[in-house]
Amino acid sequence: MSRTTSRSPQHSPQAVQNGESVLSHGLKQRHLSMIALGGVIGAGLFVGSGASIAAAGPAIILLFVGAGALVMLIMRMLGEMSAARPSTGSFSVHAEQELGSWAGATSGWMYWLMLCAGVAAEATAAGTIMHTWVSFIPAYGWVAIFMVFFCASNLTAVKNFGEFEFWFAAIKVTTIVAFLVLGVLGILGVFGDAPGTSNLTDHGGFFPTGAAGLAAGLLTAISAFAGLETVTIAAAESDNPSRNVARAVRTAVWRIAVFYIGSMAVVVTLVPWNDPKVATNGPYVTVLDRLGIPAAGTIMQIVVLVALLSAMNANIYGSSRMAYSLVSRGQGPRFLGKVTRGVPAAAVLASCMFGFAAVIAGIVWPTTVFAWLLNIAGCSVLVVWSIVCLTQLKMRRRLEREAPELLSVRMWGFPYLTWLAFAAILGVFGVMAANHDGRQQLVGTALVVAALAGAGHLKQRRDRRASVSR
């Protein structure tokens, strides 16, 4: 296969794949902007970040600044490549064209695994919340309801998915903005005594748990941003992919960085980092209670439920499109490539079924199979990002030689910042290797990566032999 000229059939709205019409183009610019926010702002921010605060203390701000800076670089790379070559498979397609089938298969299926594991975790948490409100339906019953509903919605026109995600994300963004405004007012003393810097410097100081605490919160902080890449996948189904993905990437990254970093700064300034409620009730509820906001717990439960359903919806979408793209390139079972009314129906069903199977694993084998799956999913984003860096290094030089007019978005400080991002990812792997739990995650991830890369390499060799024999 020629990596300099090959283009997937999905680049053209008139193309035909597996005897069916390719995906529709029903997403608008406003959908893409909210999809970028919806996929990444989930329960990890509203609830899960409490565990990171408990591990790292006020230094969590620095962790999120570092993670935010890294994801801004990664998204700039993705924006450059996707604006030049829009594709449903996004970085997986680019990796295959630039590095080979092994890279496309590895990054694509690892990302699919990460999103499907996310679907399972989000559905489980949403089912638990609903069970507390409507107890006669068991939690797994609510999980089934959510899975069926979002599976059905993703089987309809893509614009319906876009509308769901637009309003889901709008609720989350409104909540975060309101929280930041209330938090700043609380810091200024509007709701009582101004805390000053006491919570940042007391209770053990700014680095109360030292390097061990930073290491414990590092992967959580990075994983919090996972899912932002979905916008480059969704762009291919918009009316003007190159223009829309460029706009969405430019605006979404800094907004998310502000939301995450701002939220963490507000929390650790207003309440002591070692307050048990931060980890048990969640940082948002703890701060709102501190400010005297009535019914804070109930309000945040509703918002968390919306956040879970939104992320679940976005992950089903992203995983189905990635699976469709992989299969259309011969990187998976052909039946997953079936398209019905512009929607990859078989890929949607397969992604939902895998997600539901993971939910069952969480019920039956919570500490073995499900824990193993979540551990691998946590590392998957680092594997994907490392391949993105290597792909962008090669693709940028090729585009500069062959089609510089396609570089409407350019990576900052190329190639130095690309190499810096890659070195930072390797550094995270190094930190993980230094502790027992991290090593277990790395071993499990390495086995899956080796299997996927090996399968991709075999396909690459078969394709090469087939091209020579023609």
Secondary structure, DSSP 8 states (H G I E B T S, - for coil): --TTT---GGGSTT-EETTEE-----B-HHHHHHHHHHHH-SHIIIIIHHHHHHHHGGGHHHHHHHHHHHHHHHHHHHHHHHHHS--TTTHHHHHHHHT-HHHHHHHHHHHHHHHHHHHHHHHHHHHHHHHHHSTTS-HHHHHHHHHHHHHHHHHS-HHHHHHHHHHHHHHHHHHHHHHHHHHHHHHTTTTSS--TTHHHHSTT-SSTTHHHHHHHHHHHHHHTTTTTTHHHHHGGGBSSHHHHHHHHHHHHHHHHHHHHHHHHHHHHHHS-TT-HHHHHT-HHHHHHHHTT-TTHHHHHHHHHHHHHHHHHHHHHHHHHHHHHHHHHTTSS-GGGG--BTTB-HHHHHHHHHHHHHHHHHHHHSTTTHHHHHHHHHHHHHHHHHHHHHHHHHHHHHHHHHH-GGG-SS--TTTTHHHHHHHHHHHHHHHHHHTSHHHHHHHHHHHHHHHHHHHHHHHHHHHHHHHHHH-
